[in-house]
């Protein structure tokens, strides 16, 4: 994107999505954001780059049943501090009858400065339970309560 803005906030970067495999009921996508950048009204800048591989299952692509995502992201926040995110175990989104589209399985780790947080979504059951771990402390909770 060049010259694009939302509410006078400049957004830049190159997005690229490539179909790497497909069948009548599945499609695999390679998705990249290269040199993503947001310039805020006060001149502060945030950056982001990411790379994800998505495996989508459904009936003819338009009725998704399951999406699995692996990949990573990194960048700088407005205050200049860095962040990283790594999907350690594929995030699985089951598109069930409830029409709630959230991860039901998988794990990712986010780092900001010297802080690290791991989020686990479970084993694929649609129970809405998430476990957050920071250091030696873990807490599980229902996402919708």
Helices and strands as residue ranges (DSSP letters): E 4-6, E 9-22, E 26-39, E 45-59, E 63-76, E 82-94, E 103-112, E 115-123, E 129-134, E 137-142
